[in-house]
Amino acid sequence: MQDLARYLVNSGFCVTVITTWPEYNLSEKNIGQVYNEVSIEAGVKVIRVKTIKHHNVSYTLRGISQILMPFQFLYKLIKFQINTDSIFVYSPPLPLALVGLVIKLVSRKRVIVNIQDLFPKNAIDLGVLKNKIAIQFFKILEKIIYKNADFLTVHSEGNLKIILDEYPELNKKFSIIHNWIDFYRFENLSLEMIDFREKWGVKSKYIAIFAGVIGPSQNLDLVLWIAQKIKLTRPDLTFLLVGDGSEKNRLMAIAKDKNLTNVNFQPFISRDEYIALLSICDIGLVSLSPKNKTPVVPGKILDYMAAGIPVVAFLQKESDGHQIIKSSQCGISADSKFPDVCLNLFVEFLKCVDDFKSIGESGRAYSKNKFTKESCAGLIKDLLIK
């Protein structure tokens, strides 16, 4: 959202971003930082809304929080007299799209919904959403939002196919707009380099990194299992798991119980620190549970490609990430349903360490051709003025 907002400001738009209060997934330097309810940041007006806790809580409480969010957001927009020509909404959380639909109903504004994850389908597949009444409620909400939005965007061909199988009449509303990479951040890092090896005590020769949310969808039990299997044969490799989420404490307990000294857990870091961290890593890990049945493409794949490091991805067979990795020749991928296949493929890939640089460069070149911010965010800009 930050990249898009700043891109639009630089393109001559007047942009207001309304979002939740920064309480979750914060880097060490952002914890305790004082935020204002309203601020101007790089030319973007930012309104922050305090909501019911919705991270590391029960799924019931998370659902209640998401249902209340549209009302809280609308109240703030009215309070600060925000008038707009177009509304761009990220989903999930799906209920936030109601903010745009209410504004459209009152003042006929254009509403664009960017669908990053197919909710409620993915929550149902993962077993997170089980209550039949709740499932029916969110499916009805999904239908209302899709039918009343002016435009809808998805980030891959597979996601579009799944939606159009259910809503074929909405074909003309949809656009495929890939998630993008801000290469300027990767190529003009102003942050003084941090010695992460020293800071986190990483003494092994090679580092395989997973960075992001550590939740049930990420299936990091598989990564720990692989780490256990190769602990003795590859003492030169550390698995670095950076981030936070509902599964982190459980996974840390497993790593401790199994004495996985080749696994290193660390907290979230800032965006600039993250790019600096990638520069010392040798493999970018991606993992998703086979219970996922949507073609979602994890954003981490693009980050690793931009950083020029090889990608090793354990994904559900439906993920469009497999095709991106194959087309770009940026690494390897395997169906996360078959742990032995994932392990064997990973072990074989480690034998190609002399080729890692060229594999990483292949990914970087491909991503520069397909996923630049200017080309992808430019398509959103066109929808805003269409």
C-alpha angles and dihedrals in degrees: 000000000000092000092049094046093051092044090054092048090052087050092057101265125135103230133194120185119197115193143149123281114276102256105123138060092013125163118238092258092052096052108104093014113145115238130190124225088236126024142154112237120180089336094311120118107225124196116190122202125201109223138176111285109277106169125079091004133112116291089242092058091044090054092050090049092051093049091052095046097082091056092048092047093048091051091054093046090053093043093055093039095236112184120186143172096214137020121211115193130188117215130234110080084058096192090065088074086071087073089065094043093052091050090047091051092052101039108011095244123166115260124201120183118200108205110208096164130020101243130210091016096063093046089051092049091050092049091242092118111048108142108105093214092050091047092051091047094053093043090054089046090050091052093049092049096046094047096047101041115098094221135008128198133197129185101229143030092244093056090051092051093053093051095045091050086065100030106029091157090066096062095114092054095059132088129178108229113171120220108259143219125231097219091183089071091051096046101038104043107168095180114110104249115261118215096232092175090060094039095052100029097244107166102163121105096238133040128203109194134203112183126179143045114358103209140128093280093059095064094209091165083082092056091049090049091052090046089054093049095052099034094107099035096046108036087153092072130079124192105217113197111190122183143043141261147129094296099047099092092047092049092047089053090052092049090050094046092051093042092237096179088169091066119081121187120201136172128253116290131199122275094254092046089050092057090048089050093052089057090069096043126096103197132029112215124209124181133177130173118255085230086076108095100180126093093241116161111215111232090224089075090064092046092053091047091051090049090053097239125131118261124228109188131185103191140161110267091249095061117115085213089086092062094046091053092046094047094046095040086221097140142306137303136191139183106270089214089077111057094180091055090049091049095048093046091049093049091051092047091055088062089064095063092128088062096049094099094053092044090052092048090052090056092047093051092048094049092049088056097045112023111040117144091233094058099039100038087043089066089055090050089054091053091051091059100031 
